[in-house]
Amino acid sequence: MRRRATLLQRLHIDGPLLILLLILAAGSLFVLYSASGKSWDLLGKQATSFGIGLVSMIVIAQFEPRFMARWVPLGYVIGVVLLMVVDIMGHNAMGATRWINIPGVIRFQPSEFMKILMPATIAWYLSKRTLPPQLKHVGISLMLIGVPFILIVRQPDLGTSLLILAGGAFVLFMGGLRWRWILSVLAAAVPVAIAMWFFIMHDYQKQRILTFLDPESDPLGTGWNIIQSKAAIGSGGVFGKGWLLGTQSHLDFLPESHTDFIIAVLGEEFGLVGICALLLIYLLLIGRGLVITAQAQTLFGKLLAGALTMTFFVYVFVNIGMVSGLLPVVGVPLPFISYGGTSLVTLLSAFGVLMSIHTHRKWIAQV
């Protein structure tokens, strides 16, 4: 006898993912209030973004993966066109041109949407080909990845461009990319990195790498962020100083405390216990994403779910790595915790895609 569908199943919502995301939402607002200097304005904006993101997640979850696949090429083209608009007439802030600003209406960052569109595009392309992919299909995939990558590097936004590159690369890897090609790409990365250093990277990006290698060489300049971040995390100890009692952030020693370096605030006020709790939630989210990937019934769904899950892992790894001094600072916010509306809506939309892949599989299996 067929079981009656629950309310969540009828809404195509995955219960475990929803619970974990709501926990993150509540916790992030709690931390952001302290990190922003008790700013109700920023808190209200972030809560609004959460609301919009949750609605987007629920709406996207209603569409079947095969329906999404039909519209992926158009979405990719629109995304690239928006990136070109940013390159030509984008809004400049803090030395970077990353936003499209419609005065009095909205300001958004098109590169954030490519975090979903990029892996979806490569998954759509490879799902229609024989796997493992032939060399010409790998070449076309790299071209599809390269166009938005170059446009985003020009903004400049090295962190987002690397995440988009990783999203496309994960799809190729899961598609069965031959190891000799992977090793060839890794070998080619050395001269590419050298070329980027001399011809593409800006002076401040080069300085970030030099600071990563030796932050104490300029403790009052480029090394300030990393030194203060590590001091904040270390001073929290095991249990932290308590909510709203952090000194590094509230006395303005820690820059960007409500965005890229917000985990330093968490570490100072809630200690090792708080950071481990956050990492556990991230681990459960990633684990659930891998389960959805393994159970996906279509090649497109499997490739897309796996790429979105692994890109989310890279997102978390890069932010925590740069804040703790293990990686260069590349401007990647902490997922769901850092302040940022476009990023938040994009992340929740990506989880809506995961829910669609999983819950529509269940309906197909029950028919």
C-alpha positions as CSV (number, residue, x, y, z in Angstrom):
1,M,0.0,0.0,0.0
2,R,1.3,3.4,-0.9
3,R,2.1,5.8,2.0
4,R,0.3,9.1,2.3
5,A,2.7,11.9,1.6
6,T,3.6,14.2,4.5
7,L,3.2,18.0,4.2
8,L,7.0,18.4,3.7
9,Q,6.9,15.8,0.9
10,R,4.0,17.5,-0.8
11,L,6.0,20.8,-0.7
12,H,9.1,18.9,-1.9
13,I,11.1,20.0,1.2
14,D,13.7,17.8,2.7
15,G,13.2,17.8,6.4
16,P,16.8,17.2,7.6
17,L,18.1,20.0,5.3
18,L,15.4,22.4,6.4
19,I,16.1,21.8,10.1
20,L,19.8,22.4,9.7
21,L,19.3,25.5,7.7
22,L,16.8,27.0,10.2
23,I,19.4,26.3,13.0
24,L,22.0,28.1,11.0
25,A,19.6,31.0,10.4
26,A,18.9,31.5,14.1
27,G,22.5,31.1,15.1
28,S,23.8,33.5,12.3
29,L,21.5,36.3,13.4
30,F,22.6,35.8,17.0
31,V,26.3,36.1,16.0
32,L,25.7,38.9,13.5
33,Y,24.1,41.1,16.1
34,S,27.3,41.0,18.1
35,A,29.6,41.2,15.2
36,S,27.9,44.2,13.7
37,G,28.1,46.2,16.9
38,K,24.5,45.6,17.9
39,S,23.2,47.0,14.6
40,W,19.4,46.3,14.3
41,D,19.6,47.7,10.7
42,L,22.0,45.0,9.5
43,L,20.1,42.4,11.5
44,G,16.9,43.3,9.8
45,K,18.4,43.3,6.4
46,Q,19.9,39.8,7.0
47,A,16.6,38.5,8.4
48,T,14.9,39.8,5.3
49,S,17.4,38.1,3.0
50,F,16.8,34.9,4.9
51,G,13.1,35.2,4.3
52,I,13.6,35.9,0.6
53,G,16.1,33.0,0.4
54,L,13.7,30.5,2.1
55,V,10.9,31.5,-0.3
56,S,13.3,31.1,-3.2
57,M,14.4,27.7,-1.9
58,I,10.8,26.5,-1.6
59,V,9.8,27.8,-5.0
60,I,12.8,26.2,-6.7
61,A,12.2,22.9,-4.9
62,Q,8.8,22.6,-6.7
63,F,10.4,22.3,-10.2
64,E,11.5,18.9,-11.4
65,P,15.2,18.6,-12.2
66,R,14.4,17.8,-15.9
67,F,12.5,21.1,-16.1
68,M,15.5,23.0,-14.6
69,A,17.8,21.3,-17.1
70,R,15.8,22.7,-20.0
71,W,16.3,26.3,-18.8
72,V,19.9,26.0,-17.7
73,P,21.5,27.1,-21.1
74,L,19.3,30.3,-21.1
75,G,20.2,30.9,-17.5
76,Y,23.9,30.6,-18.3
77,V,23.6,33.1,-21.2
78,I,21.7,35.6,-19.0
79,G,24.4,35.2,-16.3
80,V,27.2,35.9,-18.7
81,V,25.4,38.9,-20.1
82,L,24.9,40.3,-16.6
83,L,28.6,39.8,-15.9
84,M,29.3,41.8,-19.1
85,V,27.0,44.5,-17.9
86,V,29.0,44.6,-14.6
87,D,32.2,44.9,-16.6
88,I,30.9,47.8,-18.7
89,M,28.8,49.8,-16.3
90,G,28.7,48.1,-12.9
91,H,28.6,49.8,-9.5
92,N,32.0,50.3,-7.9
93,A,32.5,50.0,-4.2
94,M,35.7,49.6,-2.2
95,G,37.8,49.5,-5.3
96,A,35.8,46.6,-7.0
97,T,33.1,46.7,-9.6
98,R,30.9,43.7,-8.8
99,W,27.4,45.0,-8.5
100,I,24.5,46.1,-10.7
101,N,22.8,49.0,-9.0
102,I,19.2,50.1,-9.9
103,P,18.8,53.2,-7.8
104,G,15.8,52.9,-5.4
105,V,15.1,49.3,-6.5
106,I,17.8,46.8,-6.0
107,R,21.6,46.3,-5.9
108,F,22.8,42.7,-6.6
109,Q,26.0,40.8,-7.5
110,P,25.5,38.7,-10.6
111,S,28.6,36.6,-9.9
112,E,26.8,35.0,-7.0
113,F,24.2,33.4,-9.3
114,M,27.0,31.8,-11.3
115,K,27.8,29.7,-8.3
116,I,24.6,27.7,-9.2
117,L,24.5,28.3,-12.9
118,M,28.1,27.2,-13.5
119,P,27.9,23.6,-12.2
120,A,24.3,23.3,-13.6
121,T,25.6,24.3,-17.1
122,I,28.4,21.7,-17.1
123,A,26.1,19.1,-15.6
124,W,23.5,19.8,-18.3
125,Y,26.2,19.6,-21.0
126,L,27.9,16.4,-19.8
127,S,24.6,14.6,-19.0
128,K,23.9,14.6,-22.8
129,R,27.3,13.0,-23.6
130,T,28.9,9.7,-23.2
131,L,31.0,9.5,-20.0
132,P,33.8,9.6,-19.3
133,P,33.9,12.8,-21.4
134,Q,36.0,12.9,-24.6
135,L,38.7,15.5,-24.9
136,K,36.6,17.8,-27.1
137,H,33.8,17.8,-24.5
138,V,36.3,18.6,-21.8
139,G,37.6,21.5,-23.9
140,I,34.1,22.8,-24.5
141,S,33.4,22.5,-20.7
142,L,36.5,24.4,-19.9
143,M,35.5,27.2,-22.3
144,L,32.1,27.4,-20.6
145,I,33.8,27.7,-17.3
146,G,36.5,30.1,-18.6
147,V,34.2,32.9,-19.8
148,P,32.5,33.7,-16.5
149,F,35.8,33.0,-14.7
150,I,37.6,35.7,-16.6
151,L,34.8,38.2,-16.3
152,I,34.7,37.8,-12.6
153,V,38.5,38.0,-12.2
154,R,38.3,41.3,-14.0
155,Q,35.9,42.8,-11.4
156,P,38.2,41.9,-9.5
157,D,36.8,39.1,-7.3
158,L,39.4,36.3,-7.0
159,G,37.5,34.4,-4.3
160,T,34.2,34.1,-6.2
161,S,36.0,33.3,-9.5
162,L,37.8,30.4,-7.8
163,L,34.6,29.1,-6.3
164,I,32.9,29.1,-9.8
165,L,36.0,27.4,-11.2
166,A,35.7,24.7,-8.5
167,G,32.0,24.2,-9.2
168,G,32.6,23.5,-12.9
169,A,35.7,21.3,-12.1
170,F,33.8,19.2,-9.6
171,V,31.3,18.3,-12.3
172,L,34.1,17.3,-14.7
173,F,35.7,15.2,-12.0
174,M,32.4,13.4,-11.1
175,G,31.8,12.8,-14.8
176,G,34.8,10.5,-14.9
177,L,37.6,12.9,-16.1
178,R,40.7,10.8,-16.8
179,W,43.5,11.0,-14.2
180,R,46.1,11.8,-16.8
181,W,44.1,14.8,-17.8
182,I,43.7,15.9,-14.2
183,L,47.5,15.5,-13.6
184,S,48.1,17.5,-16.8
185,V,45.9,20.3,-15.6
186,L,47.7,20.3,-12.2
187,A,51.0,20.5,-14.0
188,A,49.8,23.3,-16.2
189,A,48.6,25.2,-13.1
190,V,52.1,26.2,-12.3
191,P,52.8,28.3,-15.4
192,V,49.2,29.6,-15.3
193,A,49.7,30.8,-11.7
194,I,53.0,32.5,-12.8
195,A,51.2,34.2,-15.7
196,M,48.4,35.3,-13.4
197,W,50.9,36.8,-10.9
198,F,52.6,38.9,-13.5
199,F,49.8,39.8,-15.9
200,I,46.4,39.4,-14.2
201,M,46.6,39.8,-10.4
202,H,46.3,43.3,-8.9
203,D,48.9,44.6,-6.4
204,Y,46.6,44.1,-3.4
205,Q,46.0,40.5,-4.4
206,K,49.7,39.8,-4.6
207,Q,50.1,41.5,-1.2
208,R,47.5,39.1,0.3
209,I,49.6,36.1,-0.8
210,L,52.8,37.7,0.6
211,T,51.0,38.5,3.8
212,F,49.8,34.9,4.0
213,L,53.4,33.7,3.8
214,D,54.6,36.1,6.5
215,P,51.8,38.2,8.2
216,E,54.2,39.6,10.8
217,S,56.3,41.3,8.1
218,D,53.7,44.1,8.1
219,P,51.8,43.8,11.4
220,L,50.2,47.3,11.2
221,G,49.4,47.1,7.5
222,T,48.5,44.1,5.3
223,G,49.2,41.6,8.1
224,W,46.8,43.3,10.5
225,N,43.6,41.3,9.6
226,I,45.2,37.9,10.0
227,I,47.0,38.8,13.2
228,Q,43.9,40.2,14.8
229,S,41.8,37.3,13.6
230,K,44.1,34.7,15.1
231,A,44.3,36.7,18.3
232,A,40.5,36.8,18.6
233,I,40.1,33.1,18.0
234,G,42.9,32.2,20.4
235,S,41.6,34.5,23.2
236,G,38.2,32.7,23.2
237,G,39.7,29.6,24.6
238,V,37.5,26.6,25.0
239,F,34.2,28.2,26.1
240,G,34.7,31.8,24.9
241,K,34.2,35.2,26.6
242,G,30.5,35.2,26.3
243,W,28.0,36.8,23.9
244,L,28.6,40.5,23.3
245,L,31.8,40.4,25.4
246,G,34.4,40.0,22.6
247,T,37.0,42.7,22.8
248,Q,38.8,42.3,19.4
249,S,35.6,43.0,17.4
250,H,33.8,45.4,19.8
251,L,36.9,47.6,20.2
252,D,37.4,47.6,16.4
253,F,40.6,45.7,16.3
254,L,39.1,43.1,14.0
255,P,38.2,44.5,10.5
256,E,35.3,43.1,8.5
257,S,34.0,41.4,11.6
258,H,30.5,41.0,10.3
259,T,31.5,39.7,6.8
260,D,34.6,37.7,5.9
261,F,36.0,37.5,9.5
262,I,32.8,36.7,11.4
263,I,34.0,33.3,12.5
264,A,36.7,35.1,14.6
265,V,33.9,36.8,16.5
266,L,32.2,33.4,17.0
267,G,35.5,31.9,18.3
268,E,36.2,34.8,20.6
269,E,32.7,34.8,22.2
270,F,31.8,31.1,22.1
271,G,35.2,29.5,22.0
272,L,36.2,26.2,20.6
273,V,32.8,24.8,21.6
274,G,31.0,27.3,19.4
275,I,33.2,26.7,16.4
276,C,32.9,22.9,16.7
277,A,29.1,23.2,16.9
278,L,29.1,25.3,13.7
279,L,31.5,22.8,12.0
280,L,29.2,20.0,13.0
281,I,26.2,21.6,11.4
282,Y,28.2,22.2,8.2
283,L,29.4,18.6,8.3
284,L,25.8,17.4,8.6
285,L,24.7,19.6,5.7
286,I,27.5,18.3,3.5
287,G,26.8,14.7,4.5
288,R,23.1,15.2,3.6
289,G,24.1,16.6,0.3
290,L,26.3,13.6,-0.5
291,V,23.5,11.3,0.4
292,I,21.2,13.1,-2.0
293,T,24.0,12.9,-4.7
294,A,24.3,9.1,-4.2
295,Q,20.5,8.6,-4.4
296,A,19.9,10.8,-7.4
297,Q,18.2,8.9,-10.2
298,T,19.3,11.0,-13.2
299,L,22.8,11.8,-14.4
300,F,22.1,15.5,-14.5
301,G,20.8,15.4,-10.9
302,K,23.8,13.4,-9.7
303,L,26.4,15.6,-11.3
304,L,24.6,18.8,-10.1
305,A,23.9,17.7,-6.5
306,G,27.5,16.5,-6.1
307,A,29.0,19.7,-7.5
308,L,26.8,22.0,-5.4
309,T,27.6,20.0,-2.2
310,M,31.4,20.0,-2.9
311,T,31.4,23.7,-3.8
312,F,29.7,24.4,-0.5
313,F,32.4,22.4,1.2
314,V,35.1,24.5,-0.6
315,Y,33.2,27.7,0.5
316,V,33.4,26.7,4.2
317,F,37.0,25.4,3.9
318,V,38.4,28.5,2.2
319,N,36.8,31.0,4.6
320,I,37.9,29.2,7.7
321,G,41.3,28.6,6.2
322,M,41.9,32.2,5.4
323,V,40.6,33.5,8.7
324,S,42.9,31.1,10.6
325,G,45.9,32.0,8.5
326,L,46.1,28.6,6.7
327,L,45.1,30.2,3.3
328,P,45.6,33.6,1.7
329,V,42.7,36.1,2.2
330,V,40.6,35.9,-1.0
331,G,37.4,37.5,0.2
332,V,35.1,34.5,0.6
333,P,32.3,35.0,3.2
334,L,31.3,32.3,5.7
335,P,28.2,30.5,4.3
336,F,25.0,31.6,6.1
337,I,26.9,33.4,8.8
338,S,28.5,36.4,7.1
339,Y,26.4,39.4,6.3
340,G,25.4,39.5,2.6
341,G,22.0,39.4,0.9
342,T,22.8,38.1,-2.6
343,S,25.1,35.4,-1.2
344,L,22.5,34.2,1.3
345,V,19.7,34.0,-1.3
346,T,22.0,32.1,-3.7
347,L,23.0,29.6,-1.1
348,L,19.4,28.9,-0.1
349,S,18.5,28.6,-3.8
350,A,21.2,26.0,-4.2
351,F,19.7,23.9,-1.3
352,G,16.4,24.3,-3.1
353,V,17.9,22.6,-6.1
354,L,19.2,19.8,-3.8
355,M,15.7,19.4,-2.3
356,S,14.2,19.2,-5.8
357,I,16.6,16.5,-6.9
358,H,15.9,14.4,-3.8
359,T,12.1,14.9,-3.3
360,H,11.2,14.4,-6.9
361,R,13.2,11.2,-6.8
362,K,10.9,10.0,-4.0
363,W,7.7,10.8,-5.9
364,I,9.0,8.9,-8.9
365,A,9.9,5.9,-6.8
366,Q,6.4,5.8,-5.2
367,V,4.4,5.8,-8.5
